[in-house]
Amino acid sequence: KVEVAKVDLKGILRVSDRGEGIPDEIKEKIFKAGFSTKNRTGLGLYIVKNLVNVLGGEIRVYDNKPRGAVFEVVFKAIPSQ
């Protein structure tokens, strides 16, 4: 599921699923370069996090109740000229 919202002058993008979820013990690791649970490059979420940071945003992951995961990207509003 993909949701887009504007809250308190911030743009929010949420991508959620109802899969197995992400264990708490690896939530902090998934954004690190080289980390993979599938024996792959481990660069995907690392690249996403860096792009979001360059654009002035933040990304986080949390549990989707009753199961699954939610990735949330928050961008601060850009003042209009």
C-alpha positions as CSV (number, residue, x, y, z in Angstrom):
1,K,0.0,0.0,0.0
2,V,1.3,3.5,-0.9
3,E,0.1,6.6,0.9
4,V,1.0,10.2,0.3
5,A,0.0,13.0,2.8
6,K,0.8,16.5,3.8
7,V,0.9,17.1,7.6
8,D,2.1,20.3,9.3
9,L,3.8,21.5,6.1
10,K,5.6,18.2,5.7
11,G,5.3,15.8,2.8
12,I,4.9,12.1,3.9
13,L,5.2,9.0,1.8
14,R,4.4,5.7,3.4
15,V,4.9,2.3,1.8
16,S,3.5,-0.6,3.8
17,D,2.9,-4.3,3.4
18,R,1.5,-7.2,5.3
19,G,4.4,-9.6,4.9
20,E,6.7,-11.2,7.5
21,G,7.8,-7.8,8.7
22,I,11.3,-6.8,9.7
23,P,12.7,-8.1,13.0
24,D,13.6,-5.4,15.6
25,E,17.2,-6.6,15.8
26,I,17.9,-5.7,12.2
27,K,15.8,-2.5,11.7
28,E,18.9,-0.3,12.5
29,K,21.1,-2.4,10.1
30,I,18.9,-2.4,7.0
31,F,20.0,1.1,5.9
32,K,23.8,0.3,6.2
33,A,25.8,-0.3,3.0
34,G,26.4,-4.0,2.4
35,F,23.7,-5.3,4.8
36,S,21.5,-7.9,3.2
37,T,19.4,-10.8,4.4
38,K,19.3,-12.3,0.9
39,N,23.0,-12.5,0.0
40,R,22.8,-9.6,-2.4
41,T,24.7,-6.3,-2.6
42,G,22.9,-4.7,0.3
43,L,22.9,-1.3,-1.4
44,G,19.2,-0.7,-2.1
45,L,18.0,0.8,1.1
46,Y,21.4,2.4,1.7
47,I,21.0,4.3,-1.6
48,V,17.4,5.2,-0.8
49,K,18.4,6.6,2.6
50,N,21.2,8.7,1.1
51,L,18.9,10.1,-1.6
52,V,16.3,11.0,1.0
53,N,18.9,12.7,3.1
54,V,20.3,14.7,0.2
55,L,16.8,15.9,-0.5
56,G,16.4,17.0,3.2
57,G,14.2,14.2,4.3
58,E,14.2,11.3,6.8
59,I,13.3,7.7,6.4
60,R,12.3,5.2,9.0
61,V,10.8,1.8,9.3
62,Y,8.3,0.5,11.8
63,D,5.9,-2.4,12.3
64,N,2.6,-2.6,10.4
65,K,0.0,-3.9,12.8
66,P,-1.0,-6.8,12.9
67,R,1.9,-7.8,10.5
68,G,4.2,-6.4,8.0
69,A,6.4,-3.3,7.8
70,V,6.0,0.4,7.0
71,F,8.6,2.5,5.4
72,E,8.0,6.2,6.0
73,V,9.7,9.1,4.3
74,V,9.2,12.6,5.6
75,F,10.2,15.7,3.7
76,K,10.2,19.2,5.2
77,A,8.3,21.8,3.3
78,I,10.2,24.0,0.9
79,P,9.3,27.7,1.5
80,S,7.7,29.2,-1.6
81,Q,9.5,32.2,-3.0
